[in-house]
């Protein structure tokens, strides 16, 4: 029996040695003229990045509200799941970039005080793809994120379909007009007023800034052809407080006839849900990189 357990331990050790590990670099920064400050980002490089001369596809992985660029690493263990999926061939070797967005919701605020969307599109993507060996064609670029980051994923894919091959919003912070109009004042004032307009209540909150940044409204006003330029993977837990918004997102795309994948798994708005589910959206995006 002792010999049996020794063999099991040896097998596990050999397996661990055989699986190559990617490299994670934290604390990188870039100077943003648009935001007027240095912006942090964390980057995952596949295991052969240091020994090859090739360029890689990229996924921009967006964190949630009150997290930062290390959230997907610290709590989501995305490097471990990416290592496993690359080693098994489930996903192609890829670079994963995780920017720090604070509580910007990845958009430009109504008053121009924070222009994170402009920063991301005009400065961050070009900077990353100039300074790391990344394939710069749309077909090799994906975006994904959770909660606030899922909302940002939708905003970027819907507004800039020419930039992204695939998008995977996870538990995306999507709500309809009624949800905004009836939202408690504390929630509005503390979270959304800096984005869409202060000192507003009821349906007065449904401003042009809200509609310009409402995924449901954008889908309603865009053509099927425009929306179909990006492949979508939508995933939300059945016990998530955002399940209704994600179901409305699925319905809106279905009504427009836009192909997409919609998944509802057992779970809530938790890191356990996102951590155990990250491989599937990475595989979905990776399959887009493999399409001709």
The 8 nearest C-alpha neighbors of each residue, nearest first, counted from 0:
[[1, 3, 2, 4, 5, 6, 7, 8],
 [0, 2, 4, 3, 5, 6, 7, 8],
 [1, 3, 5, 0, 4, 6, 7, 8],
 [4, 2, 0, 6, 1, 5, 7, 8],
 [5, 3, 7, 1, 6, 2, 8, 0],
 [4, 6, 2, 8, 7, 3, 9, 1],
 [5, 7, 9, 3, 4, 8, 10, 2],
 [8, 6, 4, 10, 5, 9, 11, 3],
 [7, 9, 5, 11, 10, 6, 4, 12],
 [8, 10, 6, 12, 7, 11, 5, 13],
 [11, 9, 7, 13, 8, 12, 6, 14],
 [10, 12, 14, 8, 9, 13, 15, 7],
 [13, 11, 9, 15, 14, 10, 8, 16],
 [12, 14, 16, 10, 15, 11, 17, 9],
 [15, 13, 17, 11, 12, 16, 10, 18],
 [16, 14, 12, 13, 17, 18, 11, 19],
 [15, 17, 13, 14, 18, 12, 19, 11],
 [16, 18, 14, 15, 13, 19, 12, 86],
 [19, 17, 15, 16, 86, 14, 20, 83],
 [20, 18, 46, 17, 21, 82, 86, 16],
 [21, 19, 46, 82, 18, 22, 45, 79],
 [20, 22, 46, 45, 44, 82, 23, 43],
 [21, 23, 44, 43, 45, 46, 24, 20],
 [24, 22, 43, 42, 44, 25, 21, 41],
 [23, 25, 42, 41, 43, 22, 26, 27],
 [26, 24, 41, 27, 23, 42, 40, 69],
 [25, 27, 39, 41, 40, 28, 24, 68],
 [26, 28, 40, 39, 25, 41, 29, 24],
 [29, 27, 39, 38, 37, 40, 26, 30],
 [28, 30, 38, 37, 31, 39, 27, 126],
 [29, 31, 37, 36, 38, 32, 28, 35],
 [32, 30, 33, 34, 36, 35, 37, 29],
 [31, 33, 35, 34, 30, 36, 118, 122],
 [34, 32, 31, 35, 118, 114, 117, 122],
 [35, 33, 31, 36, 32, 114, 113, 118],
 [34, 36, 32, 31, 33, 37, 30, 38],
 [37, 35, 31, 34, 30, 38, 32, 33],
 [36, 38, 30, 29, 31, 28, 39, 35],
 [39, 37, 28, 29, 30, 36, 99, 40],
 [40, 38, 28, 99, 27, 26, 98, 37],
 [39, 41, 98, 27, 68, 97, 99, 28],
 [42, 40, 25, 97, 68, 24, 96, 27],
 [41, 43, 96, 24, 23, 95, 97, 44],
 [44, 42, 23, 95, 94, 22, 96, 24],
 [43, 45, 94, 22, 21, 48, 23, 42],
 [46, 44, 21, 48, 47, 92, 93, 94],
 [45, 47, 21, 20, 48, 19, 22, 44],
 [46, 48, 50, 49, 45, 51, 21, 44],
 [47, 49, 51, 45, 50, 46, 44, 52],
 [50, 48, 47, 51, 46, 52, 44, 45],
 [51, 49, 47, 48, 52, 46, 53, 45],
 [52, 50, 48, 53, 49, 47, 54, 46],
 [51, 53, 54, 50, 48, 49, 132, 47],
 [52, 54, 51, 55, 132, 48, 133, 134],
 [53, 55, 132, 133, 134, 52, 56, 131],
 [56, 54, 133, 134, 93, 132, 94, 57],
 [57, 55, 139, 93, 134, 133, 140, 94],
 [56, 58, 94, 140, 93, 95, 141, 139],
 [59, 57, 141, 95, 142, 140, 60, 96],
 [58, 60, 142, 96, 95, 97, 143, 141],
 [59, 61, 143, 97, 144, 96, 142, 58],
 [62, 60, 144, 148, 97, 143, 59, 98],
 [63, 61, 148, 144, 145, 66, 67, 70],
 [62, 64, 147, 148, 146, 66, 145, 65],
 [63, 65, 147, 66, 102, 62, 146, 101],
 [66, 64, 102, 63, 101, 67, 62, 100],
 [67, 65, 64, 63, 70, 62, 101, 68],
 [68, 66, 99, 69, 70, 62, 101, 100],
 [67, 69, 99, 98, 97, 40, 70, 41],
 [68, 70, 72, 67, 71, 73, 41, 25],
 [71, 69, 73, 72, 67, 74, 68, 66],
 [70, 72, 75, 69, 74, 73, 77, 76],
 [73, 71, 76, 69, 70, 75, 77, 74],
 [72, 74, 70, 71, 69, 76, 75, 77],
 [75, 73, 70, 76, 71, 72, 270, 274],
 [74, 76, 71, 274, 77, 72, 73, 270],
 [77, 75, 72, 78, 79, 74, 73, 71],
 [76, 78, 80, 75, 79, 72, 71, 81],
 [77, 79, 81, 76, 80, 82, 72, 43],
 [80, 78, 82, 77, 81, 76, 83, 20],
 [79, 81, 77, 83, 82, 78, 84, 278],
 [80, 82, 78, 84, 83, 79, 77, 85],
 [83, 81, 79, 85, 80, 84, 20, 78],
 [84, 82, 86, 80, 81, 85, 87, 79],
 [83, 85, 89, 81, 87, 86, 90, 82],
 [84, 86, 88, 90, 82, 87, 83, 92],
 [87, 85, 83, 84, 88, 82, 18, 19],
 [88, 86, 84, 85, 89, 83, 90, 82],
 [87, 89, 85, 90, 86, 84, 91, 83],
 [90, 88, 84, 87, 85, 282, 91, 86],
 [89, 91, 85, 282, 285, 88, 84, 92],
 [92, 90, 85, 285, 93, 88, 89, 288],
 [93, 91, 85, 45, 90, 55, 94, 56],
 [94, 92, 56, 55, 57, 91, 45, 95],
 [93, 95, 57, 44, 43, 56, 45, 58],
 [96, 94, 58, 43, 57, 42, 59, 93],
 [97, 95, 42, 59, 60, 41, 58, 43],
 [96, 98, 60, 41, 68, 40, 61, 42],
 [99, 97, 40, 68, 100, 39, 41, 96],
 [98, 100, 68, 67, 39, 40, 101, 38],
 [101, 99, 103, 102, 98, 105, 67, 104],
 [100, 102, 103, 99, 67, 65, 66, 64],
 [103, 101, 104, 64, 65, 100, 105, 66],
 [102, 104, 105, 101, 100, 106, 115, 113],
 [105, 103, 106, 102, 147, 151, 148, 100],
 [104, 106, 103, 151, 115, 116, 100, 107],
 [107, 105, 116, 115, 104, 108, 103, 114],
 [108, 106, 114, 116, 115, 113, 111, 109],
 [109, 107, 194, 111, 113, 110, 112, 114],
 [108, 110, 195, 194, 111, 208, 196, 107],
 [111, 109, 112, 108, 196, 113, 194, 193],
 [112, 110, 108, 113, 109, 114, 107, 194],
 [111, 113, 110, 108, 114, 109, 107, 34],
 [114, 112, 111, 108, 107, 115, 34, 103],
 [115, 113, 107, 117, 116, 111, 108, 118],
 [114, 116, 118, 106, 117, 107, 105, 113],
 [115, 117, 106, 119, 107, 118, 105, 114],
 [118, 116, 120, 115, 114, 119, 121, 107],
 [117, 119, 115, 122, 116, 121, 120, 33],
 [120, 118, 123, 116, 117, 122, 121, 115],
 [119, 121, 117, 118, 124, 122, 116, 123],
 [120, 122, 118, 117, 119, 123, 125, 124],
 [123, 121, 118, 125, 119, 124, 120, 126],
 [122, 124, 119, 126, 125, 127, 118, 120],
 [123, 125, 127, 126, 120, 122, 128, 119],
 [126, 124, 128, 123, 127, 122, 129, 121],
 [127, 125, 123, 129, 124, 128, 122, 130],
 [128, 126, 124, 130, 129, 125, 131, 123],
 [127, 129, 125, 133, 131, 126, 130, 124],
 [128, 130, 126, 127, 131, 125, 132, 133],
 [129, 131, 127, 128, 126, 132, 133, 125],
 [132, 130, 128, 133, 129, 127, 54, 126],
 [133, 131, 54, 55, 128, 134, 130, 53],
 [132, 134, 55, 54, 128, 131, 56, 135],
 [135, 133, 56, 55, 54, 136, 139, 132],
 [134, 136, 133, 128, 137, 139, 140, 56],
 [137, 135, 138, 139, 134, 140, 162, 163],
 [136, 138, 162, 163, 140, 139, 164, 135],
 [139, 137, 164, 136, 140, 288, 163, 287],
 [138, 140, 56, 288, 137, 136, 134, 57],
 [141, 139, 57, 163, 137, 138, 164, 58],
 [142, 140, 58, 165, 163, 164, 166, 284],
 [141, 143, 59, 166, 58, 152, 60, 167],
 [144, 142, 167, 60, 168, 152, 166, 61],
 [143, 145, 148, 61, 149, 60, 168, 62],
 [144, 146, 149, 148, 169, 63, 170, 171],
 [145, 147, 171, 149, 172, 170, 148, 63],
 [148, 146, 63, 150, 149, 64, 172, 104],
 [147, 149, 144, 61, 145, 151, 62, 63],
 [150, 148, 171, 168, 145, 144, 146, 152],
 [149, 151, 171, 147, 153, 172, 148, 152],
 [152, 150, 148, 154, 105, 149, 153, 155],
 [153, 151, 149, 150, 155, 143, 154, 168],
 [152, 154, 156, 150, 151, 155, 157, 149],
 [155, 153, 151, 157, 152, 156, 158, 150],
 [154, 156, 158, 152, 153, 159, 157, 151],
 [155, 157, 160, 153, 159, 158, 154, 152],
 [158, 156, 154, 155, 159, 153, 160, 226],
 [157, 159, 155, 156, 154, 160, 217, 153],
 [158, 160, 156, 161, 155, 162, 157, 163],
 [161, 159, 156, 162, 163, 157, 228, 229],
 [160, 162, 159, 163, 137, 228, 164, 229],
 [163, 161, 137, 160, 159, 164, 140, 156],
 [164, 162, 137, 140, 141, 165, 160, 161],
 [163, 165, 138, 229, 137, 141, 140, 230],
 [166, 164, 230, 141, 229, 284, 163, 231],
 [165, 167, 142, 231, 143, 141, 230, 232],
 [166, 168, 143, 232, 233, 231, 280, 169],
 [169, 167, 149, 233, 144, 143, 171, 152],
 [168, 170, 145, 234, 171, 149, 235, 144],
 [171, 169, 235, 146, 145, 234, 149, 241],
 [170, 172, 149, 146, 150, 169, 168, 173],
 [173, 171, 146, 150, 147, 241, 149, 170],
 [174, 172, 244, 171, 245, 150, 241, 175],
 [175, 173, 244, 178, 172, 176, 179, 241],
 [174, 176, 178, 177, 179, 244, 215, 173],
 [177, 175, 179, 178, 180, 174, 205, 202],
 [176, 178, 180, 179, 175, 181, 174, 202],
 [177, 179, 175, 176, 181, 180, 174, 182],
 [178, 180, 182, 176, 177, 181, 175, 204],
 [179, 181, 201, 202, 177, 178, 182, 176],
 [182, 180, 178, 179, 201, 177, 183, 202],
 [181, 183, 179, 180, 178, 184, 187, 186],
 [184, 182, 185, 186, 181, 187, 188, 180],
 [183, 185, 187, 186, 188, 182, 200, 189],
 [186, 184, 188, 187, 183, 189, 190, 182],
 [187, 185, 189, 184, 183, 188, 190, 182],
 [186, 188, 191, 184, 185, 190, 192, 189],
 [189, 187, 192, 185, 186, 190, 184, 191],
 [188, 190, 186, 187, 185, 191, 192, 193],
 [191, 189, 187, 186, 188, 192, 193, 194],
 [190, 192, 187, 194, 193, 188, 195, 189],
 [191, 193, 197, 196, 188, 194, 195, 187],
 [194, 192, 191, 195, 196, 197, 108, 190],
 [195, 193, 108, 191, 192, 109, 196, 107],
 [194, 196, 109, 192, 208, 209, 193, 191],
 [197, 195, 192, 193, 194, 109, 199, 198],
 [198, 196, 192, 199, 193, 188, 195, 194],
 [197, 199, 200, 196, 192, 188, 204, 187],
 [200, 198, 204, 197, 203, 196, 201, 192],
 [199, 201, 203, 204, 202, 180, 198, 184],
 [202, 200, 180, 203, 181, 204, 199, 179],
 [201, 203, 180, 204, 205, 200, 179, 181],
 [204, 202, 205, 201, 200, 199, 206, 180],
 [205, 203, 202, 199, 206, 200, 201, 180],
 [206, 204, 203, 202, 209, 210, 207, 176],
 [207, 205, 209, 208, 204, 210, 203, 195],
 [206, 208, 210, 209, 211, 205, 195, 212],
 [209, 207, 211, 206, 195, 210, 109, 212],
 [210, 208, 206, 212, 207, 211, 195, 205],
 [209, 211, 213, 207, 212, 208, 216, 206],
 [212, 210, 208, 209, 213, 207, 217, 216],
 [213, 211, 209, 210, 214, 208, 154, 217],
 [212, 214, 210, 216, 215, 211, 209, 217],
 [215, 213, 217, 216, 218, 212, 154, 153],
 [214, 216, 218, 213, 217, 219, 248, 251],
 [217, 215, 219, 213, 218, 214, 210, 220],
 [218, 216, 214, 220, 219, 215, 221, 213],
 [219, 217, 215, 221, 216, 220, 214, 251],
 [220, 218, 216, 217, 221, 215, 251, 255],
 [219, 221, 217, 218, 216, 222, 215, 223],
 [222, 220, 218, 219, 217, 225, 226, 223],
 [221, 223, 225, 224, 226, 220, 255, 218],
 [222, 224, 226, 225, 255, 227, 257, 256],
 [225, 223, 227, 222, 226, 228, 257, 221],
 [226, 224, 222, 227, 223, 228, 221, 160],
 [225, 227, 223, 228, 224, 222, 229, 221],
 [228, 226, 224, 229, 225, 257, 223, 258],
 [227, 229, 226, 225, 160, 224, 230, 161],
 [228, 230, 165, 164, 227, 160, 231, 163],
 [229, 231, 165, 166, 259, 164, 228, 227],
 [232, 230, 259, 166, 167, 165, 260, 229],
 [231, 233, 167, 260, 259, 261, 166, 280],
 [234, 232, 261, 168, 167, 260, 169, 262],
 [233, 235, 262, 169, 263, 261, 170, 232],
 [236, 234, 170, 263, 169, 242, 262, 237],
 [235, 237, 266, 264, 267, 239, 263, 238],
 [236, 238, 265, 239, 263, 266, 264, 242],
 [239, 237, 267, 236, 266, 240, 242, 265],
 [240, 238, 267, 268, 236, 241, 242, 237],
 [239, 241, 242, 238, 268, 243, 267, 237],
 [242, 240, 239, 244, 243, 245, 172, 170],
 [241, 243, 245, 239, 244, 240, 246, 235],
 [244, 242, 246, 245, 241, 247, 240, 174],
 [245, 243, 173, 174, 247, 241, 246, 242],
 [244, 246, 248, 242, 247, 243, 249, 173],
 [245, 247, 249, 243, 248, 244, 242, 250],
 [248, 246, 250, 244, 245, 249, 251, 243],
 [247, 249, 245, 251, 246, 250, 244, 252],
 [248, 250, 246, 252, 247, 251, 253, 245],
 [249, 251, 247, 253, 248, 252, 254, 246],
 [252, 250, 248, 254, 253, 249, 247, 255],
 [253, 251, 255, 257, 249, 254, 250, 256],
 [254, 252, 256, 250, 255, 251, 257, 249],
 [255, 253, 251, 256, 252, 250, 257, 249],
 [254, 256, 252, 253, 257, 223, 251, 222],
 [257, 255, 253, 254, 252, 258, 223, 227],
 [256, 258, 252, 255, 227, 253, 223, 259],
 [259, 257, 256, 227, 260, 230, 253, 252],
 [260, 258, 231, 232, 230, 257, 261, 252],
 [259, 261, 232, 233, 231, 262, 258, 234],
 [262, 260, 233, 234, 232, 259, 249, 263],
 [261, 263, 234, 233, 264, 235, 260, 232],
 [264, 262, 235, 236, 234, 237, 261, 265],
 [263, 265, 236, 237, 266, 262, 235, 234],
 [266, 264, 236, 237, 263, 238, 267, 272],
 [267, 265, 236, 238, 272, 237, 264, 239],
 [266, 268, 239, 238, 236, 269, 272, 237],
 [269, 267, 239, 272, 236, 170, 266, 270],
 [270, 268, 271, 272, 267, 273, 266, 239],
 [269, 271, 273, 272, 274, 75, 74, 268],
 [270, 272, 274, 269, 273, 275, 75, 266],
 [271, 273, 270, 269, 275, 274, 266, 276],
 [274, 272, 276, 270, 275, 271, 277, 269],
 [275, 273, 75, 271, 276, 277, 270, 272],
 [274, 276, 273, 272, 277, 271, 278, 270],
 [275, 277, 273, 274, 278, 279, 272, 280],
 [276, 278, 279, 274, 280, 273, 275, 281],
 [279, 277, 281, 276, 280, 282, 80, 84],
 [278, 280, 282, 281, 277, 276, 283, 284],
 [281, 279, 283, 282, 278, 277, 167, 284],
 [280, 282, 278, 284, 283, 279, 285, 277],
 [283, 281, 285, 279, 90, 280, 284, 286],
 [284, 282, 280, 286, 281, 285, 279, 287],
 [285, 283, 287, 281, 286, 282, 165, 280],
 [284, 286, 282, 288, 287, 90, 283, 281],
 [285, 287, 289, 283, 288, 284, 282, 290],
 [288, 286, 284, 290, 285, 289, 164, 165],
 [287, 289, 285, 139, 286, 290, 138, 284],
 [288, 290, 286, 287, 291, 285, 91, 139],
 [289, 291, 287, 288, 286, 138, 285, 139],
 [290, 289, 288, 138, 287, 286, 139, 164]]
